[in-house]
Amino acid sequence: MNLYVGNLTYDVVQDDLTQLFGQVGTVKSAVIIRDKYSGESRGFGFVEMESNDEGKAAIEKLNGTELKGRAIVVNEAKPRSDNRGRSGGSHRGGGGGGGRFRSGGHQRGSDDRTW
């Protein structure tokens, strides 16, 4: 079972998660999510437990417990959505462009009003 672990202090490392969750069951993997530019922790991570029973036990026992001075949030991780990193509207890619006199567009003629 894959678990979301939130409200982490920025000095929590993967070994801290492995050690904490290892008290409840077998940890298959633990990862802290980091900013891709600065490399700093984003304050959350994921822990994969060996079984669903161990995952449920970890949620029950560890949600709200303190890790390095902060109460952590532990719940079942939700699957990623297909539109990661996109905000609202449709994303078509490609360049912008345009302006008043794009090729193929209307050009000002003698019968046009002032712009």
C-alpha positions as CSV (number, residue, x, y, z in Angstrom):
1,M,0.0,0.0,0.0
2,N,1.3,3.4,-0.9
3,L,1.0,6.1,1.8
4,Y,1.1,9.9,1.6
5,V,3.1,11.5,4.5
6,G,2.6,15.2,4.9
7,N,3.5,18.1,7.2
8,L,7.1,17.0,7.3
9,T,9.8,19.4,8.6
10,Y,12.4,20.2,5.9
11,D,15.1,18.3,7.7
12,V,13.3,14.9,7.6
13,V,15.1,12.4,5.4
14,Q,14.1,9.1,3.8
15,D,15.8,7.1,6.6
16,D,13.6,8.9,9.1
17,L,10.5,7.7,7.3
18,T,11.9,4.2,6.8
19,Q,12.7,3.9,10.5
20,L,9.4,5.3,11.7
21,F,7.2,3.2,9.4
22,G,9.4,0.2,10.0
23,Q,8.1,0.1,13.5
24,V,4.7,-0.8,12.1
25,G,5.6,-3.2,9.2
26,T,7.9,-3.8,6.3
27,V,8.7,-0.7,4.3
28,K,9.3,-1.4,0.6
29,S,10.3,2.2,-0.2
30,A,10.3,5.7,1.2
31,V,10.8,9.0,-0.6
32,I,10.8,12.6,0.3
33,I,9.6,14.9,-2.6
34,R,12.0,17.6,-3.4
35,D,11.9,20.8,-5.4
36,K,13.5,20.0,-8.8
37,Y,15.4,23.3,-8.9
38,S,16.5,23.9,-5.3
39,G,16.6,20.3,-4.2
40,E,14.9,21.3,-0.9
41,S,12.2,19.2,0.6
42,R,8.6,20.1,-0.3
43,G,7.4,18.9,3.1
44,F,5.8,15.7,2.0
45,G,6.7,12.2,0.9
46,F,5.5,8.7,0.2
47,V,6.0,5.4,1.9
48,E,5.2,2.1,0.3
49,M,4.3,-0.7,2.8
50,E,4.6,-4.4,2.1
51,S,0.8,-5.1,2.4
52,N,-2.5,-3.3,2.7
53,D,-2.9,-4.5,6.3
54,E,0.5,-2.9,7.2
55,G,-0.5,0.3,5.4
56,K,-3.8,0.5,7.3
57,A,-2.0,-0.1,10.5
58,A,0.6,2.6,9.7
59,I,-2.2,5.1,9.0
60,E,-4.0,4.2,12.3
61,K,-0.9,4.3,14.4
62,L,1.2,7.1,12.9
63,N,-1.3,9.7,11.6
64,G,-0.9,12.7,14.0
65,T,2.2,11.4,15.7
66,E,5.2,13.7,16.1
67,L,8.3,13.5,13.9
68,K,11.1,15.9,14.6
69,G,8.7,18.3,16.4
70,R,5.8,18.3,14.0
71,A,2.6,16.2,13.9
72,I,2.6,14.3,10.6
73,V,-0.3,13.5,8.3
74,V,-0.5,9.9,7.1
75,N,-3.2,8.6,4.7
76,E,-3.6,6.4,1.6
77,A,-1.9,8.0,-1.4
78,K,-4.2,8.9,-4.3
79,P,-3.1,7.9,-7.8
80,R,-1.6,10.7,-9.9
81,S,-3.9,12.4,-12.3
82,D,-3.1,12.7,-16.0
83,N,-3.0,16.5,-16.0
84,R,-0.1,17.0,-13.6
85,G,1.3,20.5,-13.6
86,R,-1.5,22.0,-15.7
87,S,-3.8,24.5,-14.2
88,G,-7.2,25.1,-15.7
89,G,-8.3,25.2,-19.3
90,S,-6.8,23.2,-22.1
91,H,-3.1,22.9,-22.7
92,R,-2.3,22.7,-26.4
93,G,1.4,23.3,-26.4
94,G,3.1,25.2,-29.2
95,G,3.7,28.8,-29.5
96,G,1.5,31.8,-29.1
97,G,1.7,34.4,-31.7
98,G,-0.8,36.7,-33.2
99,G,-1.2,40.4,-33.1
100,R,-3.1,42.7,-35.4
101,F,-1.4,41.8,-38.6
102,R,-0.8,38.0,-38.5
103,S,-0.3,36.4,-41.9
104,G,-3.6,35.4,-43.3
105,G,-5.4,37.8,-41.1
106,H,-7.2,41.1,-41.7
107,Q,-5.1,44.0,-42.8
108,R,-6.2,47.6,-42.5
109,G,-7.9,48.9,-45.6
110,S,-9.3,52.2,-46.7
111,D,-12.8,51.4,-45.5
112,D,-11.7,50.4,-41.9
113,R,-12.4,52.6,-39.0
114,T,-9.4,53.9,-36.9
115,W,-7.9,51.4,-34.6
